[in-house]
Structures are given as C-alpha cells and as structure tokens.
Amino acid sequence: MWKQISGFAKVIRRIMEKSPEGVHLLCYSQGGLICRGVLSKLQNHNVHNFIVLSSPLAGQYGVPDMMHEYIPVSGRELVYLVCYKWFAQRHISICNYWNDPHRRVKYLKNNNFLPLLNGEKAHSQMAAWKKNFLRIKKLVLIGGPDDDVITPWQSSQFGFYNRNETIIEMRKQTFYKKNTFGLKTLDTRGDLSVCTQSGVKHVEWHSNQEVFEKCIQKWLD
C-alpha cells in the first residue's frame, strides 16, 4: 500500500498543480485507503472535499461473498497466519489493512500500514500526518449494509468489530477518542458527513445514481 500511495501521490500532485483553486478527491474501495495515505503524507495539498466510497477505513475482516465458494467464511480466522508475515505485508495489499479483532497484539505488531495510518501505533510522523490530513475541508464517508465485500460494512464509516465481533461505531473507537489522525477534529468542527445507503452492492457504488444524488453531488458543487 505504501508503494501505491507513493505512485498515486505523484500523479495527484501534478493534478493539484494544474488546479491551484483546489480539487475534490473521490476515492473508492481500496482506493479510499490509498487516498488517505496520500492526504496524510502530502504536504500543502489543496484538497477541499475528500469523498470516500465504501472503503475499509478501519480494516477488513471478512471474505467477500463472491469467494465463499472457494474460501468458507470461517477461513478468515486463518488469514492472519499469512497476512501478518513480513513478506505478505510487503507484497499483498489486503494484508496491509487486514484487521483481525481476535489478534489485536499481532495486528499492532506486524501490520505495517493501517495501524500507522490510523495512529493506533505511535510513530514519529503522527503529528505531521495529522496536520496534512486536516487540510481537507470536508470528509464524506459513504457505505451501506448490503455491501458484500467490505467486512464489516461499518468499516467504511470507521466502525469495526471488537474481540466479540460486536460493532464499535466510529465515535467509540480509540483512534477517534484520542484524535490520533484528526477524525474527531473534523467531526467537532462540523466537517464530517456520514451517508448510509442500503441496497447497494460493492461494485455498484460508483455507478449508482441514487448514491450520487444523495451522498456525492452536493459536495461537488
């Protein structure tokens, strides 16, 4: 994921230079995490509204419905055996945001991407990344209960499982309460919008007219 962020940052920087009045950033699925990384690491960016469509912002802990024929739901319990190894962290994107709620210690110790991005694991760039991220004017989080890929779907709105697989919503997450990367600041200043839309499968978010009209359009005006 860090390699992808580096590549996207170069492209996005060129777009920003051609649009000094500012840009909106609309990112989908894994792309939402890539864009988050870009916004955290890119100094002096001019992104106004950051709109995130069904992205595993708090992590992924599930096998997409389309893969149940090959990997049973219970198979997710074993994914950490691969994903929390150094070679997987370097070469397999999903492993960088695989968040096993039953193996919190291993997640924090061995995952070299999401715990850093969300400030769950302290590092020397936390303050700088937070400052960069907070340059945005609005954060728009879009997701819904019929998404058949992002698991839990609430991850698209910074909610996630606890060890009992009960959903802990965004404002009760430690990274929100400690304001590790600026999420609470955005919420406090009124610059956080959450839009939930039912009946939308994962591959439909970017082409669903109702999602566009209800959740996206007003932020592009």
URGIHU-V507986 format. One record per residue. N is the residue number from 0. PHI is phi in whole degrees, 0 to 359 (NA if undefined). PSI is psi as a letter, one per 30 degrees, with the letter a starting at -180 (999 if undefined). Layout:
n=N phi=PHI psi=PSI
n=N phi=PHI psi=PSI
//
This chain:
n=0 phi=NA psi=e
n=1 phi=297 psi=e
n=2 phi=295 psi=e
n=3 phi=295 psi=e
n=4 phi=300 psi=e
n=5 phi=298 psi=e
n=6 phi=293 psi=e
n=7 phi=295 psi=e
n=8 phi=301 psi=e
n=9 phi=296 psi=e
n=10 phi=291 psi=e
n=11 phi=296 psi=e
n=12 phi=300 psi=e
n=13 phi=295 psi=e
n=14 phi=295 psi=e
n=15 phi=298 psi=e
n=16 phi=296 psi=f
n=17 phi=274 psi=f
n=18 phi=229 psi=i
n=19 phi=296 psi=f
n=20 phi=286 psi=f
n=21 phi=115 psi=l
n=22 phi=226 psi=l
n=23 phi=256 psi=k
n=24 phi=240 psi=j
n=25 phi=246 psi=j
n=26 phi=231 psi=k
n=27 phi=234 psi=k
n=28 phi=57 psi=b
n=29 phi=302 psi=f
n=30 phi=300 psi=f
n=31 phi=297 psi=e
n=32 phi=288 psi=e
n=33 phi=298 psi=e
n=34 phi=295 psi=e
n=35 phi=300 psi=e
n=36 phi=295 psi=e
n=37 phi=299 psi=e
n=38 phi=294 psi=e
n=39 phi=284 psi=e
n=40 phi=261 psi=f
n=41 phi=271 psi=j
n=42 phi=285 psi=k
n=43 phi=58 psi=h
n=44 phi=290 psi=l
n=45 phi=239 psi=h
n=46 phi=283 psi=k
n=47 phi=276 psi=d
n=48 phi=251 psi=k
n=49 phi=254 psi=j
n=50 phi=252 psi=k
n=51 phi=242 psi=j
n=52 phi=263 psi=j
n=53 phi=43 psi=i
n=54 phi=242 psi=k
n=55 phi=282 psi=i
n=56 phi=295 psi=e
n=57 phi=257 psi=g
n=58 phi=115 psi=l
n=59 phi=234 psi=k
n=60 phi=216 psi=i
n=61 phi=182 psi=l
n=62 phi=261 psi=k
n=63 phi=305 psi=k
n=64 phi=307 psi=e
n=65 phi=296 psi=f
n=66 phi=254 psi=g
n=67 phi=297 psi=f
n=68 phi=295 psi=f
n=69 phi=255 psi=e
n=70 phi=232 psi=j
n=71 phi=295 psi=l
n=72 phi=306 psi=e
n=73 phi=295 psi=f
n=74 phi=296 psi=f
n=75 phi=297 psi=f
n=76 phi=294 psi=f
n=77 phi=255 psi=f
n=78 phi=300 psi=e
n=79 phi=300 psi=f
n=80 phi=299 psi=f
n=81 phi=264 psi=e
n=82 phi=293 psi=f
n=83 phi=265 psi=g
n=84 phi=258 psi=l
n=85 phi=301 psi=e
n=86 phi=291 psi=e
n=87 phi=289 psi=e
n=88 phi=296 psi=f
n=89 phi=273 psi=f
n=90 phi=234 psi=f
n=91 phi=238 psi=j
n=92 phi=304 psi=e
n=93 phi=299 psi=f
n=94 phi=293 psi=f
n=95 phi=290 psi=f
n=96 phi=231 psi=g
n=97 phi=286 psi=j
n=98 phi=239 psi=j
n=99 phi=275 psi=j
n=100 phi=292 psi=f
n=101 phi=269 psi=f
n=102 phi=226 psi=h
n=103 phi=301 psi=e
n=104 phi=298 psi=e
n=105 phi=294 psi=e
n=106 phi=301 psi=e
n=107 phi=291 psi=e
n=108 phi=282 psi=e
n=109 phi=253 psi=f
n=110 phi=277 psi=k
n=111 phi=258 psi=g
n=112 phi=232 psi=d
n=113 phi=298 psi=e
n=114 phi=299 psi=f
n=115 phi=284 psi=e
n=116 phi=297 psi=e
n=117 phi=271 psi=g
n=118 phi=70 psi=g
n=119 phi=281 psi=f
n=120 phi=234 psi=j
n=121 phi=298 psi=k
n=122 phi=205 psi=l
n=123 phi=289 psi=f
n=124 phi=262 psi=g
n=125 phi=303 psi=e
n=126 phi=296 psi=e
n=127 phi=294 psi=e
n=128 phi=297 psi=e
n=129 phi=296 psi=e
n=130 phi=299 psi=e
n=131 phi=295 psi=e
n=132 phi=297 psi=e
n=133 phi=285 psi=g
n=134 phi=289 psi=f
n=135 phi=294 psi=l
n=136 phi=266 psi=f
n=137 phi=207 psi=k
n=138 phi=248 psi=k
n=139 phi=244 psi=j
n=140 phi=252 psi=j
n=141 phi=239 psi=k
n=142 phi=191 psi=l
n=143 phi=192 psi=l
n=144 phi=288 psi=f
n=145 phi=258 psi=g
n=146 phi=296 psi=k
n=147 phi=255 psi=g
n=148 phi=235 psi=e
n=149 phi=294 psi=k
n=150 phi=226 psi=k
n=151 phi=288 psi=l
n=152 phi=298 psi=f
n=153 phi=295 psi=f
n=154 phi=300 psi=f
n=155 phi=292 psi=f
n=156 phi=235 psi=g
n=157 phi=65 psi=g
n=158 phi=266 psi=l
n=159 phi=198 psi=l
n=160 phi=290 psi=k
n=161 phi=264 psi=a
n=162 phi=295 psi=f
n=163 phi=267 psi=g
n=164 phi=61 psi=h
n=165 phi=265 psi=k
n=166 phi=288 psi=k
n=167 phi=255 psi=j
n=168 phi=288 psi=l
n=169 phi=312 psi=e
n=170 phi=288 psi=f
n=171 phi=256 psi=g
n=172 phi=285 psi=k
n=173 phi=301 psi=e
n=174 phi=293 psi=f
n=175 phi=283 psi=e
n=176 phi=298 psi=e
n=177 phi=274 psi=f
n=178 phi=55 psi=h
n=179 phi=293 psi=e
n=180 phi=231 psi=g
n=181 phi=106 psi=g
n=182 phi=298 psi=e
n=183 phi=293 psi=e
n=184 phi=299 psi=e
n=185 phi=301 psi=e
n=186 phi=295 psi=e
n=187 phi=296 psi=e
n=188 phi=273 psi=g
n=189 phi=81 psi=g
n=190 phi=249 psi=g
n=191 phi=237 psi=k
n=192 phi=238 psi=k
n=193 phi=243 psi=k
n=194 phi=234 psi=j
n=195 phi=249 psi=k
n=196 phi=228 psi=k
n=197 phi=275 psi=l
n=198 phi=77 psi=g
n=199 phi=243 psi=k
n=200 phi=282 psi=l
n=201 phi=302 psi=e
n=202 phi=282 psi=g
n=203 phi=256 psi=f
n=204 phi=303 psi=e
n=205 phi=278 psi=f
n=206 phi=234 psi=g
n=207 phi=277 psi=j
n=208 phi=296 psi=e
n=209 phi=294 psi=e
n=210 phi=299 psi=e
n=211 phi=299 psi=e
n=212 phi=290 psi=e
n=213 phi=276 psi=e
n=214 phi=249 psi=f
n=215 phi=242 psi=e
n=216 phi=308 psi=e
n=217 phi=296 psi=f
n=218 phi=274 psi=f
n=219 phi=258 psi=f
n=220 phi=288 psi=999
//
